[in-house]
Amino acid sequence: LTPHLERESAVPCLEVFQELHELDAFPESLLNDDGVVLDIGANIGLFTLLCHRRHPRATYVCVEPDPIMFRLLQQNLNANGVDNAIIHNVAAGRTKEDRVFHRCRPLPTLSGRGLLEISRPWFNPKWIEDIDVAYSDLDSLLEESCLRKINFLKIDVEGDECDVLLGAENVLSATDVVQIE
């Protein structure tokens, strides 16, 4: 596993990597050779890379709206030979539209419209940078990706999970397991 990341994001990304390995919440029995994993809030792709190591022939759909993290996601997938991933540079939400998205430049693993809704006493609101991003509902993304069945759906969008779920009626009915962080 060879992750590319920005210098200031090294510690937060290592914490995410450690969390993924400690939780190890991905059910091994869910995937076969044609399994499908949706990674909503993919960031730099650590979850997808971990899953790909275990299931290299599955299909991965990654959704990451932050343009900086998206670039690193692309680099990480390429550097680790993940050529069976469909990646979308959008935010998952209830509808297709352009909206303001919050990004925390000093801690790139933290981003999203709901960033300010989660209490973090140590967090400085001056760290937030607002950017405009495209939003899309998961049902449209699933249709665009030509996928009918999802084995595992991971959602980690910093407090905006309800908005994602509101745009995922068809996705949820076609999904075996949903994990929300």
C-alpha positions as CSV (number, residue, x, y, z in Angstrom):
1,L,0.0,0.0,0.0
2,T,1.6,3.3,-1.1
3,P,-0.5,6.3,-0.2
4,H,0.2,9.7,-1.6
5,L,-0.8,12.6,0.6
6,E,-0.1,16.3,1.3
7,R,2.6,17.0,4.0
8,E,0.1,18.7,6.3
9,S,-2.3,15.8,6.1
10,A,0.2,13.1,7.1
11,V,-0.8,12.7,10.7
12,P,-4.6,12.9,10.1
13,C,-4.3,10.4,7.3
14,L,-2.3,8.0,9.4
15,E,-5.0,8.2,12.1
16,V,-7.6,7.3,9.5
17,F,-5.4,4.4,8.3
18,Q,-5.0,3.2,11.9
19,E,-8.8,3.5,12.5
20,L,-9.5,1.4,9.4
21,H,-7.2,-1.4,10.5
22,E,-8.4,-1.4,14.1
23,L,-12.1,-1.3,13.2
24,D,-11.7,-3.8,10.4
25,A,-15.4,-3.6,9.9
26,F,-15.5,-4.7,6.3
27,P,-17.3,-8.1,6.2
28,E,-15.0,-10.5,4.2
29,S,-17.9,-12.7,3.1
30,L,-19.7,-9.9,1.3
31,L,-17.6,-9.8,-1.8
32,N,-17.1,-12.2,-4.6
33,D,-15.2,-11.6,-7.9
34,D,-17.9,-9.3,-9.2
35,G,-18.7,-7.5,-5.9
36,V,-19.3,-3.7,-5.7
37,V,-18.2,-1.3,-3.0
38,L,-19.3,2.3,-2.8
39,D,-16.9,4.6,-0.9
40,I,-18.8,7.9,-0.2
41,G,-16.4,10.5,1.2
42,A,-13.4,8.6,-0.2
43,N,-10.9,11.3,0.7
44,I,-7.5,10.0,-0.5
45,G,-8.8,6.4,-0.9
46,L,-7.5,4.6,2.2
47,F,-10.7,2.6,2.6
48,T,-10.8,1.6,-1.0
49,L,-7.1,0.7,-1.0
50,L,-7.6,-1.6,2.0
51,C,-10.6,-3.3,0.4
52,H,-8.8,-3.6,-2.9
53,R,-5.9,-5.5,-1.2
54,R,-8.4,-8.1,0.0
55,H,-10.7,-8.1,-3.1
56,P,-8.7,-7.0,-6.1
57,R,-11.3,-8.0,-8.7
58,A,-14.3,-6.2,-7.1
59,T,-15.6,-2.9,-8.6
60,Y,-15.1,0.2,-6.5
61,V,-17.0,3.5,-6.8
62,C,-15.4,6.4,-5.0
63,V,-17.1,9.8,-4.4
64,E,-14.9,12.7,-3.3
65,P,-15.8,16.3,-3.8
66,D,-12.7,18.1,-2.5
67,P,-10.5,18.8,-5.6
68,I,-7.2,18.4,-3.7
69,M,-8.3,15.1,-2.1
70,F,-9.7,13.9,-5.4
71,R,-6.3,14.4,-7.1
72,L,-4.6,12.4,-4.3
73,L,-7.3,9.8,-4.6
74,Q,-6.6,9.4,-8.3
75,Q,-2.8,9.2,-7.6
76,N,-3.3,6.6,-4.9
77,L,-5.5,4.4,-7.0
78,N,-3.1,4.6,-9.9
79,A,0.0,4.0,-7.7
80,N,-1.6,0.9,-6.2
81,G,-2.8,-0.6,-9.4
82,V,-6.5,-0.1,-8.8
83,D,-7.8,0.0,-12.3
84,N,-11.3,-1.2,-11.4
85,A,-12.5,1.9,-9.7
86,I,-15.0,4.5,-10.9
87,I,-14.4,7.8,-9.4
88,H,-16.6,10.9,-9.1
89,N,-15.4,14.4,-8.2
90,V,-18.7,15.4,-6.6
91,A,-20.3,15.5,-3.2
92,A,-23.1,13.0,-2.5
93,G,-26.4,14.7,-1.5
94,R,-30.1,14.6,-1.9
95,T,-30.2,16.3,-5.3
96,K,-28.0,17.4,-8.2
97,E,-26.9,21.0,-7.7
98,D,-23.9,23.2,-6.9
99,R,-23.5,24.2,-3.3
100,V,-20.9,25.5,-0.8
101,F,-18.6,22.9,0.6
102,H,-16.4,23.3,3.7
103,R,-12.8,22.2,3.5
104,C,-10.3,22.3,6.4
105,R,-7.0,23.1,4.8
106,P,-4.8,22.2,7.9
107,L,-6.6,18.9,8.4
108,P,-7.7,17.6,4.9
109,T,-9.3,14.5,6.3
110,L,-12.0,16.9,7.6
111,S,-14.3,18.4,5.0
112,G,-18.0,18.6,4.2
113,R,-21.0,20.8,4.5
114,G,-21.7,19.4,8.0
115,L,-18.2,20.1,9.2
116,L,-19.3,22.9,11.6
117,E,-22.2,20.9,13.0
118,I,-20.0,18.4,14.8
119,S,-18.6,19.7,18.1
120,R,-14.8,19.8,18.2
121,P,-13.6,22.0,21.0
122,W,-10.0,22.1,19.5
123,F,-11.2,23.1,16.1
124,N,-10.6,26.6,14.9
125,P,-13.4,27.8,12.4
126,K,-10.8,30.1,10.8
127,W,-9.3,26.9,9.2
128,I,-12.3,26.5,7.0
129,E,-12.2,27.4,3.4
130,D,-15.5,27.5,1.4
131,I,-15.5,26.1,-2.1
132,D,-18.3,25.5,-4.6
133,V,-18.7,21.9,-5.6
134,A,-21.2,19.8,-7.6
135,Y,-23.5,17.6,-5.6
136,S,-25.3,14.6,-7.0
137,D,-27.6,12.1,-5.5
138,L,-26.3,8.5,-5.2
139,D,-29.2,7.1,-7.2
140,S,-28.0,9.2,-10.2
141,L,-24.4,8.1,-9.7
142,L,-25.4,4.5,-9.5
143,E,-27.3,4.8,-12.7
144,E,-24.4,6.6,-14.4
145,S,-22.0,3.9,-13.3
146,C,-24.4,1.2,-14.7
147,L,-24.4,-0.7,-11.4
148,R,-27.4,-2.7,-10.2
149,K,-26.2,-4.3,-7.0
150,I,-24.0,-3.0,-4.2
151,N,-22.4,-5.3,-1.7
152,F,-21.0,-2.7,0.7
153,L,-21.7,1.1,1.1
154,K,-19.4,3.1,3.3
155,I,-20.4,6.7,4.1
156,D,-18.1,9.1,5.9
157,V,-19.1,12.7,5.2
158,E,-18.6,14.6,8.4
159,G,-22.2,15.1,9.5
160,D,-23.9,15.2,6.1
161,E,-24.9,11.6,6.2
162,C,-28.7,12.2,6.3
163,D,-28.5,14.3,3.2
164,V,-26.6,11.5,1.4
165,L,-29.2,8.9,2.5
166,L,-32.1,11.1,1.3
167,G,-30.7,10.9,-2.2
168,A,-30.1,7.1,-2.1
169,E,-33.5,5.4,-2.1
170,N,-32.6,3.1,-5.0
171,V,-29.0,2.6,-3.8
172,L,-30.2,1.5,-0.4
173,S,-32.7,-1.0,-1.8
174,A,-29.8,-2.5,-3.9
175,T,-27.3,-2.6,-1.0
176,D,-26.4,-5.6,1.2
177,V,-24.6,-3.7,4.0
178,V,-24.3,0.0,4.9
179,Q,-21.6,1.4,7.2
180,I,-21.9,5.0,8.3
181,E,-19.1,6.6,10.2
